[in-house]
Amino acid sequence: MGDEGVGVHTVRKLEEAEFLSAGGLLEMSALLQGVTLLDGGTGGFNLLSYLEDFPVVVIIDATLDGNPPGTIRVLRPRHSAQFPVTLSAHDIGLKDLVESAQLLGHLPEIHLVAVSIGKYPDMGMELSPPIEECLPRAARSVLEVLQALQNGEAPEGPRAGAN
C-alpha cells in the first residue's frame, strides 16, 4: 500500500537490467548471482523458512522513524527490539517474524535497508515522489551490503544514507 511497498519496488528495481546499466552498476550486478530476490510483501509466517534457510538476509522495509521521507539507513539489528517502527498491512509484521525465528534458534545475520516514509500510506499502489526518487539509492544500498559481505566485511549500522 503506497510507500509501504518500497521494498517490493526496490526488489523490482534490482531486477531491471536498464537500471543496472543506466546507473553504472553493471559491475555490481554480478553481486546478485546466487542471491534470491524475494517480494516478501504480505508473506507473514510463510517467510519464516527463508530466515531458517539463509545465513544472511537483507531486508528492505519502510519505517516511520521521523526522518525525512526517502532517508535510507542500513542497520544491523540483532534482535526484534532493535528494528525501527515499521508499518504492516498484514497480520504478521517483521518484528513478529524475527521474534519467531529467534525463538526457534534460526535467526540469520540481518541487514535492514530502512527507508523512511513520512506518514501512513494512502490507499493505492503508487509511491509518493520522495520514495519513488529514492528507489535507485535503496537498490544501490542493497548492492553495497552484498559487496561488503562478499569482501568479508560486515557493514556495521546504523549508517545514514544521503537524502
VOPAGU-2260 file (C-alpha; in pm, 1 decimal, decimal comma):
REM VOPAGU-2260
SITE   aa  ch    i         X         Y         Z
SITE  MET   A    0       0,0       0,0       0,0
SITE  GLY   A    1     162,7     321,4    -112,1
SITE  ASP   A    2     504,3     394,1      35,3
SITE  GLU   A    3     493,3      79,5     248,2
SITE  GLY   A    4     565,3    -107,4     -75,9
SITE  VAL   A    5     914,4      42,2    -105,7
SITE  GLY   A    6    1071,6    -299,8     -50,6
SITE  VAL   A    7     875,6    -457,3    -334,7
SITE  HIS   A    8     962,5    -168,7    -566,1
SITE  THR   A    9    1331,8    -186,2    -470,1
SITE  VAL   A   10    1344,0    -558,7    -549,3
SITE  ARG   A   11    1187,1    -484,8    -887,0
SITE  LYS   A   12    1447,7    -211,2    -944,2
SITE  LEU   A   13    1725,8    -463,4    -873,5
SITE  GLU   A   14    1573,6    -694,5   -1135,3
SITE  GLU   A   15    1573,8    -424,3   -1406,5
SITE  ALA   A   16    1863,3    -453,4   -1649,7
SITE  GLU   A   17    1802,9     -92,5   -1757,6
SITE  PHE   A   18    1852,2      33,0   -1402,2
SITE  LEU   A   19    2174,9    -157,4   -1359,5
SITE  SER   A   20    2320,3     -41,9   -1691,8
SITE  ALA   A   21    2199,8     319,6   -1669,4
SITE  GLY   A   22    2315,5     351,3   -1310,8
SITE  GLY   A   23    2666,7     233,0   -1391,8
SITE  LEU   A   24    2605,9     -68,8   -1173,4
SITE  LEU   A   25    2675,1    -346,8   -1423,6
SITE  GLU   A   26    2988,7    -447,4   -1234,0
SITE  MET   A   27    2789,4    -461,8    -912,3
SITE  SER   A   28    2509,7    -660,1   -1077,8
SITE  ALA   A   29    2736,7    -965,4   -1058,6
SITE  LEU   A   30    2676,4    -947,6    -682,5
SITE  LEU   A   31    2320,6   -1065,6    -749,4
SITE  GLN   A   32    2448,5   -1400,5    -882,3
SITE  GLY   A   33    2338,5   -1665,4    -635,7
SITE  VAL   A   34    2119,0   -1418,1    -446,3
SITE  THR   A   35    1749,5   -1494,7    -405,4
SITE  LEU   A   36    1540,1   -1181,5    -456,9
SITE  LEU   A   37    1203,5   -1220,2    -290,5
SITE  ASP   A   38     898,2    -998,9    -271,4
SITE  GLY   A   39     805,7   -1077,1      88,5
SITE  GLY   A   40     505,9    -843,8      70,8
SITE  THR   A   41     238,2    -992,2     291,9
SITE  GLY   A   42     406,6   -1331,3     332,5
SITE  GLY   A   43     373,6   -1340,9     711,4
SITE  PHE   A   44     486,3   -1666,8     870,0
SITE  ASN   A   45     540,0   -1816,6     523,0
SITE  LEU   A   46     864,5   -1616,1     521,4
SITE  LEU   A   47     994,6   -1790,6     831,4
SITE  SER   A   48    1156,1   -2066,0     622,8
SITE  TYR   A   49    1372,6   -1804,2     449,2
SITE  LEU   A   50    1504,3   -1690,1     786,2
SITE  GLU   A   51    1576,1   -2053,1     868,2
SITE  ASP   A   52    1736,7   -2145,8     535,5
SITE  PHE   A   53    1966,7   -1849,6     469,7
SITE  PRO   A   54    2257,0   -1746,0     694,0
SITE  VAL   A   55    2237,1   -1382,3     577,9
SITE  VAL   A   56    1923,4   -1188,5     486,2
SITE  VAL   A   57    1892,7    -832,7     352,7
SITE  ILE   A   58    1550,9    -682,2     419,9
SITE  ILE   A   59    1417,9    -361,0     267,9
SITE  ASP   A   60    1135,9    -204,1     467,1
SITE  ALA   A   61     950,0     124,5     510,4
SITE  THR   A   62     994,0     289,3     850,1
SITE  LEU   A   63     811,9     561,4    1040,8
SITE  ASP   A   64    1119,4     695,9    1216,7
SITE  GLY   A   65    1075,8    1072,8    1195,4
SITE  ASN   A   66    1344,4    1116,6     930,0
SITE  PRO   A   67    1260,6    1298,8     605,9
SITE  PRO   A   68    1085,7    1074,0     351,0
SITE  GLY   A   69    1339,8     896,6     135,1
SITE  THR   A   70    1610,8     879,9     403,0
SITE  ILE   A   71    1788,5     546,5     379,5
SITE  ARG   A   72    1967,3     380,7     669,3
SITE  VAL   A   73    2145,6      46,9     665,5
SITE  LEU   A   74    2104,1    -118,9    1004,5
SITE  ARG   A   75    2224,8    -441,0    1164,4
SITE  PRO   A   76    1951,0    -524,6    1414,4
SITE  ARG   A   77    2047,3    -814,8    1637,0
SITE  HIS   A   78    1700,1    -875,0    1780,9
SITE  SER   A   79    1345,8    -753,6    1717,2
SITE  ALA   A   80    1358,6    -464,4    1965,7
SITE  GLN   A   81    1630,9    -300,8    1752,0
SITE  PHE   A   82    1407,0    -275,9    1445,0
SITE  PRO   A   83    1270,2      72,9    1378,9
SITE  VAL   A   84     896,6     136,5    1380,6
SITE  THR   A   85     757,7     -15,0    1064,0
SITE  LEU   A   86     418,6     -42,6     906,6
SITE  SER   A   87     231,0    -361,1     849,4
SITE  ALA   A   88     -64,5    -410,3     621,0
SITE  HIS   A   89     -63,8    -775,9     713,3
SITE  ASP   A   90    -130,4    -982,5    1022,6
SITE  ILE   A   91     230,5   -1077,1    1091,9
SITE  GLY   A   92     483,4    -794,4    1092,8
SITE  LEU   A   93     859,6    -802,7    1055,5
SITE  LYS   A   94     920,8    -792,8    1431,3
SITE  ASP   A   95     687,5   -1091,2    1481,4
SITE  LEU   A   96     874,6   -1283,7    1214,3
SITE  VAL   A   97    1214,3   -1204,8    1366,7
SITE  GLU   A   98    1095,4   -1296,0    1716,3
SITE  SER   A   99     965,9   -1630,3    1586,5
SITE  ALA   A  100    1296,4   -1709,4    1414,2
SITE  GLN   A  101    1482,2   -1610,6    1729,0
SITE  LEU   A  102    1264,5   -1838,5    1945,5
SITE  LEU   A  103    1327,7   -2126,3    1704,2
SITE  GLY   A  104    1702,0   -2060,2    1711,9
SITE  HIS   A  105    1716,1   -1979,6    1339,1
SITE  LEU   A  106    1787,4   -1607,8    1333,5
SITE  PRO   A  107    2020,4   -1525,0    1043,0
SITE  GLU   A  108    2250,7   -1226,8    1016,7
SITE  ILE   A  109    2010,9    -949,0     915,4
SITE  HIS   A  110    2092,2    -630,5     726,8
SITE  LEU   A  111    1799,0    -389,5     712,9
SITE  VAL   A  112    1775,8    -123,3     444,9
SITE  ALA   A  113    1530,4     107,1     622,3
SITE  VAL   A  114    1356,3     366,2     405,2
SITE  SER   A  115    1188,2     648,5     594,9
SITE  ILE   A  116     839,0     742,7     488,7
SITE  GLY   A  117     651,3    1049,5     603,8
SITE  LYS   A  118     311,7     916,4     704,8
SITE  TYR   A  119      85,7     621,7     688,0
SITE  PRO   A  120      47,5     542,3     319,8
SITE  ASP   A  121    -255,1     638,2     119,5
SITE  MET   A  122    -468,7     362,7     -22,1
SITE  GLY   A  123    -329,8     260,0    -358,3
SITE  MET   A  124     -22,1     114,3    -519,0
SITE  GLU   A  125     165,3     430,8    -618,3
SITE  LEU   A  126     469,5     559,2    -432,2
SITE  SER   A  127     496,1     921,9    -324,8
SITE  PRO   A  128     752,8    1128,3    -522,4
SITE  PRO   A  129    1022,7    1126,0    -246,7
SITE  ILE   A  130    1002,0     748,0    -215,5
SITE  GLU   A  131     994,9     693,5    -591,9
SITE  GLU   A  132    1307,1     911,4    -619,8
SITE  CYS   A  133    1495,9     715,7    -353,2
SITE  LEU   A  134    1449,3     373,3    -518,6
SITE  PRO   A  135    1784,3     383,0    -703,7
SITE  ARG   A  136    1962,7     471,7    -376,4
SITE  ALA   A  137    1781,4     194,3    -191,8
SITE  ALA   A  138    1880,8     -57,3    -460,5
SITE  ARG   A  139    2239,5      69,3    -451,9
SITE  SER   A  140    2238,0      27,6     -70,3
SITE  VAL   A  141    2141,6    -337,8    -112,6
SITE  LEU   A  142    2425,5    -386,7    -362,5
SITE  GLU   A  143    2669,9    -215,9    -125,0
SITE  VAL   A  144    2569,0    -452,7     155,8
SITE  LEU   A  145    2620,1    -750,1     -77,7
SITE  GLN   A  146    2958,0    -614,6    -186,1
SITE  ALA   A  147    3073,0    -569,3     173,9
SITE  LEU   A  148    2960,6    -921,7     258,2
SITE  GLN   A  149    3141,3   -1063,4     -45,5
SITE  ASN   A  150    3457,9    -880,7      63,2
SITE  GLY   A  151    3430,0   -1038,5     407,5
SITE  GLU   A  152    3329,3    -711,7     568,0
SITE  ALA   A  153    3026,2    -677,2     786,9
SITE  PRO   A  154    2868,9    -340,8     712,6
SITE  GLU   A  155    2800,8    -200,5    1055,3
SITE  GLY   A  156    2488,7       0,2    1105,0
SITE  PRO   A  157    2336,6     234,6    1155,4
SITE  ARG   A  158    2467,5     424,4     857,3
SITE  ALA   A  159    2272,3     720,4     732,6
SITE  GLY   A  160    2209,8     736,2     359,3
SITE  ALA   A  161    2224,8    1050,3     153,0
SITE  ASN   A  162    1891,5    1212,0     106,1
